């Protein structure tokens, strides 16, 4: 971290992160903390002295940290990290809202029961459908705002199925209730599989995973 800090002056950090004279030193030093794990040399007990490239999956809000890291890397004779930008999964209430740990109904959680998943999707998932069945049949739904469809974009791996759902919903052939039912079944299966795998994880497995050891 100290080596990274020596490569970025305050003027550069100010332009990247918007720091000013009221910014605390902890806040100013954080970008170097964020950057350090991008380099394999930060983990000698795992990678030894090998200089290995790093792929970082992250949301777009983390991009400034790693753009700075990419600028620093050549000065440290290290590989520039590569970024894989991911998109945000919207809260159940719609794209203009945020998931919150204080609101259990803003997201489907991996500890939810099948019944809880069903209730959350049916009651809280924002719909792009019309106000009446007749109107929906005539004008179709809006997949650009429908949360159930947005979730299927993440969790349905078959592009042909997803394209069919989009066509049916936007044409009015598929109703909001039918779309929600499809998502409920998809999420129930994924969460059930996760919970079963989690039960199989022992304390020994966790200890091995968390232990510092060379990776081959």
N, C-alpha and C positions, 0 to 999 in steps of 0.2 A: 504493500500500500504506500509506503514511504517513497519508493522508487517512482510510482505513478504520480504521487503528489508533486514530486520534483519536476515532472514533465508538463504540468499544467499550472500556469500562473493565475492569479485572481481575476485579472482582466478577461482571460479566456473563459474561466468558469462563470463569470458574471454574464457574459454574452450568451453562454449556452443555457444556464439555469435561472438567470434573472436574479442572482444574489444582489443585495445592496448592503449599505452600512448597518442595517438592523439585523442582518442574517447572523445567526449563532454559528460558532466555529464547528459545532457538531454537524450542522446542516451543510456547511461549506466543505467539510471533509468527507461527507457521505459518498459523493461520486467515486472517490478512489476505493472505498469499501465495496461498492457495487461492481467496480471494474475488475478488481483483483481476481475473483474466481474465474474470469475469462481465460486466464493463463494457466496452463498445466503446471508451470513451475511454482504455483502457489500451493501445490499439493505434492511435495516431494515424497511423502510416505506412501502415496498412491501411484504416482507416475515416475518417480525417480527424477532423473535429470532430463528426461525426454521433453522436447518442445513440440507439443501436439496442438493441432488446430482445434477450435471449439465452435460448436453450433449452438446458438442460443434461441430457443423458442420464447417469444415474449410478445406482449401487447404493445401497441404503438406508443403508449405513454412512456415506455422504458427506452425508446429509441435514442434520446439524447445522451444517455449514459454510455451506450455502447458505440455511438458515433465518436464520442470523445475517446473511448477505449481504442477504437480503430486508428485514431490519429496518434495515440501514444505508442501503440505496439511496435512500429518500426524503430522508434528511438530506444526501445528496450531489447531490440533484436528478437522479437517474438512474433508469432503468427497473429494476423488480424482476425478477430472473431467474426463469424458469419451469423447473420440474423434471419430468423424465420418468424415473420410477423403473423400473429394469430388475431382472429376477430373476437369481439366480445360476445358472450352468450347473454342475451337480454334477460332482464327480470321478467317474471310472469306477467306483470302489469303493463309491459310494453317497452319499446326501445327507448323511450324518453325517461324511463325510471331506472333505478339502480338496485341490484340485489343488496340486501342488508342482513347482517347476522341478528339484528334486533327485530326483524320481520320474517318470521318463519314461512310466511306465505308468499314471499317474493321469489322463492326458488324451490326446486325439487332437490332434496338432500339425499345423500347416499344411505342414510339411516332410516329413511321413510318406509313405511309399510305400503303394500299395494293399495290399500284403502286410502291412505293419506295422499299418495300420488294421484289417484283418481279424483279425489276431492279437490286438490289444488288445481289440477288442470281444468276440470269442469267449472270451478267457481272463479278462479283468478286469472287464467290464461287469457290475455287480451285477444279479441276476435276481430278478424278483418271481414267478417260476414255482414250481411245487411240486416236491417231491423226486423224483417219478416221473411218467412219462407218464400212467399210469392216474389218479393223483390229480389231475394238472393237468387232464386231460379232464373230470374230475368237478366239480372246484371252481374251475377257472380261475386265472388269474394276477392279481397285484396291481399295477396300473399306477401306484399312488401311490408305489411304491418302486422300480419297475423302471427302471434307468438307460437302457436302450435306448429305452423309451417316452418317458422324460423328454427325451432328446435329440431324438426325433422331434417333440416339442412345439415345439422351437426351429427345427428344420430342415425340417419338412414343411409347406409353405405351403398345401396343400389341406385345409381343415377337414373335408371329407367323408371323405377318405382317413383322416385321423387318428381321426375318430369311428368309422369302420369297424374300424380296427385295435384301438381300445380295446374295442369290443364283442366282437370275435372273441377277443382275448386273455383278457378277463375271463370269457368264457363257456367257455374251454377249447378252442375251435375252432382257435386259433393257438397253437403251441408257442413256447417261448423261443428255440429255434434259428431258427425262421422269422422271429421278430421281430428278432433280431440280424442275420439276413441282410438284411432290409429296411433296417436302419440302416446296415449296412456299405456297401451299394450307394449309399445316399443320400450318406454322407460321402465315399466315394471320388469321386463325381462332383463334389461341392463343392470338395474339396481339389485335384482335378485341374484344375478351371477356375481356381482361385486361382493354382496354380503356373504355369499357362500365361500368365495375365495378368501375373504377377510377372516372368516371363522377358522380357516385352515392355517392361518399364520400363527406360529408359536412364538414364545419369548425367545427361543433359541434362534429362530429365523430373523427376528428383529435385531438381536444382538449381533448376528453375523453381518446383516446389512449395514448396521451402523458402525461396525468396527473399522479401524484404520488398517488397511492391508494393501499390498501391491495388487494392481489389476493387470491381468495378462491381455 
